[in-house]
């Protein structure tokens, strides 16, 4: 059902594994979907591409710090994965490891909320720094378990149901996000300073803890025995194996290039919401409207993405996502009215969600199953230089031109290059 062993004499184990996956399928499928929806829905209250940049700007942060906000969590997630991938490949059970680490990750948002509410008036710089770097710290903690979490998903969710599971997670996120948009608007209108953003972080923490309890309901299936010839690598040995691993699987190599170029969307992204506020003359409450537009796009996009992905694989999702994000980059050059910015943020949400479902689906399609944790760690680690370069370029263009146009045009160019690679990726890698 999920994987085919090459080793003779494993038929009984395969049958046992597939029976167990079927037995707990609906429990695991629903828990995976609901947990992800609650987690990402919680984060919608401090949306990285709209609320966070505006928060740092209003709290007095510099342009370079603002430019990092949409990618701060991603940068944190990226760097630890390769350090632990060889250990994850040797773990028998994945869930306990994920449970312990992810609890600490969630507590970071409670600390941030308290800092914004109680420290901002007496220690404004400290409150600003805590709020700005909290996503990086939380991402770094989460990055130590991302490989184990993806391995757990691969074990409990069949390959032909993964795209829909990612999509349902995002639909739940969007439903929560629509309500979050109204709450953001109300909270920031009534508490326009640091206290308001602290309250939003409390909402985020509540959502993350709800997701934690649902995740605990997942029943991890007893894994298949490892391949008899599979080596137990040290960290150094695993690092030395990476070049050969990338050379051996051309679809995996193309996917890495595609993902790196896709980071170009983070060149204009940090200043999109700020540009919308400056152009329309609206106050911070307009951020709630922009978030709601993104969430509505998430519902529409993920219904379609789940259906397309389960039937045709992840590549079609990658193509549609890039076309949408290119349209966003070009459209922002002409936007002037509130309605146009709401439409652009709808397109933004549509493209980002198609991309997330597509990348999550294709990741498990183009990697060899026996090296899945290490391949996931490579994909995750690649995000660090990609988003850092994007943020640096974003800051440089902003400081030199004080306009979003150069960033938007450069983002369109990199996304077009990513689109050309997406057109070449095959549906599935040969295992």
Secondary structure, 3 states (H helix, E strand, C coil): CCCCCCCCCCHHHHHHHHHHHHHCHHHHHHHHHHHHHHHHHHHHHHCCCCHHHHHHHHCCCCHHHHHHHHHHHHHHHHHHHHHHHHHHCCCCCCHHHHHHHHHHHHHHHHHHHHHHHHCCCCCHHHHHHHHHHHHHHHHHHHHCCHHHHHHHHHHHCCHHHHHHHHHHHHHHHHHHHHHHHHHHHHHHHHCCCHHHHHHHHHHHHHHHHHHHHHHCCCCCCCCCCCCCCCCCCCHHHHHHHHHHHHHHCHHHHHHHHHHHHHCCHHHHHHHHHHHHHHHHCCCCCHHHHHHHHHHHHHHHHHHHHHHHHHHHCCHHHHHHHHHHHHHHHHHCCCCCCHHHHHHHHHHHHHHHHHHHHHHHHHHCCCCCHHHHHHHHHHHHHHHHHHHHHHHHHHHHHHHHHCCCHHHHHHHHHHHHHHHHHHCCCCCCCCC
